[in-house]
């Protein structure tokens, strides 16, 4: 999380800026925090210039919450903004994004968690929901639906299709392939901003301590990058109980837990080029993942996070896998 606010480690500073505050009561006790940011590449894609706020935490006190919101609002107005989205991240939307309103279960790494009472603050302040973010869960102790498996095996055997998993030794190739698929597959969504190679390189570098190359899968057609899915083991299960510390003891515990393995994975991003959508490639990638994961008898749950309620194609894929509801987050906006 600290890397989000480090200009040397977050390339969003190349086209934006951010700041943050902490709030203390009269006795000097810490009672809240908030961050605000302007992403110049996205701010002007809306009806009004729109900035962001996030990393909001607060005690159950409306006055304190509104003071944090007001502080972010004033800074954004000073920087030419006329609205703010929140709670969001100063970075890609795969982490620290959205207000949790349903499914208050232990979160996977990078997924926002907050107390249920936060919602009343956002509503009372005048935030309105822009879209819902749905997270679904797959129980890995039971097989994929028979129809899903049948389609996957049929597609896998069609001529021209090949499938590979990520390789650190050849990371430049796979990062370029992922960027090509992602930017082509998401370009028609409203307010889409192409992902940059530098952003992906940073993301993969940050994933290295927990990465399992076999959990990052690619599909090709006659050599052309067509589809991908990126899964990571849940780091929250590795760092549980550390309370933000990473001394020698914690590092040893982390290494041991990583070696032993965790029981949950998180799918952080998927993508398919439009011309290959509805070809069943995603089903093959999931079946390949299952063939690797299930014999290990380690992982029990796969979290498919998160898909916008506007993305009917991805919701249909989640449903086809037999996934069940897990969580709901909201991306909200306050127009000044």
N, C-alpha and C positions, 0 to 999 in steps of 0.2 A: 504493500500500500504506500509505503514511503517513496517508492520509485515513481509513483504517479506525480509527485510534487517535486521531482528532481529533474531539472532541465537537461542534465547530462544523460538521463535514462528514459525520458519520455519525449519522443519527437513531436508530440502535439504542441510543445512549446515553440516549434518552428513556425506554426501558424495559429498561435493563440497564447493566452495567458491565464493564470489562475492565482487565487489567494485563498487564505483560510483563517478562521478565527476559533478561539475557544472562549467559552463563557463561564465566569465564576460568580458565585453569589457574594453577598456582602461579607461573609466570613472567609472568603477566599477559596471556598470549596468548588471544585470543577463540576459543572452541571450541564454542559452542552458543548457542541462543536458544529461547525458547518464550513463548507468550501464553496467557492463560486468560480466560474470560469467562462471564458469566451473562446469558442472554436471558430476562427475566422472562415474556415471552409464550409461550415454548416450554418452559422448564425444568420446568414441572409437568404437562406433557402425557404423561409417561411413568410407568412403574411406580414409579420413584423420581425425586426431583428430579435433573435432569441438566444439568450445565454443559458448557462446551466448552473445548477446547484446540487450538491451531493455530500456524501460522507457526513450526513446529518445524524446527530445523536443528541438526546435531550431527556431530562427527567420529566415526569408527568406533570408539567406546568405550562399552561398555554401562554402565559406572559413570557416565559423564557423562550419557548419555541418561536413565538412571533418576533421576538427580538432578534433571534438568529436569522429568521426569514427576512426581516427588514434590513438587516445588515448586509446580507447577500444582495438584496434588491437594490439598495442604494449604490453599492459598488458596480452592479451591472448597469444601472442607469447612467452612472458616471462614464461607463465605457460604451455608451451608445445603444444599449439593449432596451427593448420595450416589453420583454417577457422573459420568463425563466422556466426551463424544464427541470424536473427533479423527481426523486433523487436519482441523479445520473453520474457518470464517471467522466473525468477529463482524459478520455482515451476510448478504446473500442468498447462496444456494448456487451462483450462477453463476460465482463467482471464489474462488480460494484454498481449494478444498474437496476433501478426499480424499487418500488415500495412494496414490501411483502404484506399481503392482505388475507391470504388463505394458505394453509399448509405450514403451520408453525412447528416444523420438525427440524432436527439438526441439519444445518445447511452444508452443502459441499463447498469446497474451496472456491472463493471468488464470487459466490452467490450472496447477495444482500440478505441479511437477517435483521429484523427490528421488532420491537415490542408492538403488539396489536394496537395500543393506544396512539401510535404515531399517525394513523389514518385520520383520526379526528382533528389533528392539528392541520394537516394538509387540506382537508375539507373546509374547516372553519376559516382558513386563510384565503380561500378562493381558488385553490388549485383544482383543475378539472382533468379527468382522465383522457389521455390522448390515445392510448391503446393498452390492452392487457398482454402480459407476457406469461405464457403457460409453460409449466415444467411438468413433464410426465416421467414416470418411473417404469423400468422393465425389471421384472423378477427373473433373475438369471438362473434360478434353480428349476425353472420349467422351460420346456422347449418353445421355440418360436411357433406361431400358428402354422398349421400344415400348408395352407395356401401360400403364405409368405415364403416358406422354405421351397415349395414347388416352383414358384415364379423365379426365385433366386437361382436355383439350379438350372432352370431352363435358360435364363439370361447368361449365366456364366459359361455355358457351353456353346453359345452363338459365336460364329466366326468373327474375328476382328477385335474382340474384347480381351483385354489383359488386365491383371490386377496386381498391385504391388503395395508393400507397406513402406513406411518412412525409414530412411537410413541417415543417421547422423553423418556418416562419412560422405554422403552425397546430398547434404542438406540444401545446398544452393539450388540444385535441380528441383527438389520437391517443394521448396518455398516458392520458386518461380511458377511451378505447376499449380500450386494452391492459389496463388495470387491471380493467375489467369482464369481459373475456374470461378473463383469468388467474384471477381469484378465483372465477369460476363454473366454469371448467374443472378446477381443481385441488382444489376444496372437499371432494371425497370421499376424497382421499388422507389416510392416517393422519398425525396431528400437523400438519395443514396450518394455517398462520397466514396470513390474508389479507395481501396486499401493500398497502402504503400509498402514497398519491399522492406524499408527500414522498420516499419511497425511490426511486420511479420517476423523479421529477424530478432527483434527485441522480445517478442512473445515466445518464440521457440527457445531463445537463450534462457528466459526466465523459467521455462518448463523443464529444462534439462535435469535438475535434481530429482524430479519425479517421473520423467518421461519413460514410457515403454514404447519403443519404436513400432511394435506390432499393433498398437492401439491407434495408429494413424494410418489410414488406408486410402488408396487411390485407385480409380478406375480409368482405363484408357480405351480409346477406340482407334485402331490402326495407328497407335502411337500418340494420338492427340489426347491431352488431359481432358477428362470428361466429368468426373465426380470425385468427391473426397469426403471423409469424416475424420474429425480429430477428437480423440478421447484421452483423458488423463486419469490416473489413479487419484482418489480423493485425498489431497494433502492434509485436509482438516483432521483426518483420522491419524495422520502421522505426527501432527503438532499439538494434538489435544493435550491440554494441561500445561503447556509451556508458558501461557500468559504473556506472550509477546517476547519472551526471553529466548536467546539462542546461544547459551554458553556451552562449555564442553559437555556437560551432562546431557543437555538437550540435543546436542548434535549426535551424541552416541545413541540416544533414544531414537532420534529421527532415522539414523542409519539402520538401526535394528528393525524398526517398524517397516521401513521401506523394504528391507531384505525379507522379512517375514511376509509382508504383503498386507494390503488393506482389502476390505470387502466391498467397497463401492467405487464405481467409476463415474465420471461425468463427461458427457458429450458436449463439448463447448462450442463447436461450430461444424456445420455441414454445408455443402454446396454442390450444385449440378448445373452445368451449362444448359440453357433453355432447350437447345436442339436435342439434348439427351434426356430431358425430363420425361417422366412417364415411361421410361424404357426399363425400369426395374433395377437400375444400377445400385441404388441405395440399399435395396434388399440384399444384393450380393455382398456389399461391403459389411453389412450387419451379420450375415451368415459367416463370412470369413472371420470376423471378430469373434463370433460364437465358437467357431472351430478352434480358435487359439485359446480363448478364455475358459470355456467349459471344462476341458480336460485338466486344467490347473486346479479346479475345485476350490477356488479362492474367492473370486468375486461373486457376490450374491445379488447385487443391485447395480443397474445402470440408470443414471439420471440423464434424461434428455432435456437439456436446458438451453436457453428458453426459446420458445417460438412465439412470435407476435400473433395476435388473433387475426391479423390481416393476411397471414401466410397460410392459405388454405392447402397448398401443396404439401408443406412440411407437416401440418396437422394431420393430413391424410396418411403420411408416412408413419408418424407416431402411432396412429390408430392401427395401421396394418401390422406393426410389430407386436401388438397386444399390450402396449403400454397403458398404464392407468394414471389417473390424475395424481400429481404430487404437490405442486405449489402454484400460486398465482401472484405475480407482481404487477404493479401499475407504473407506467410512465405518465407523469402528470405535468400540467403546464399552468402557470399563473401569468396572465396578461396584466401588465401594469396599467 
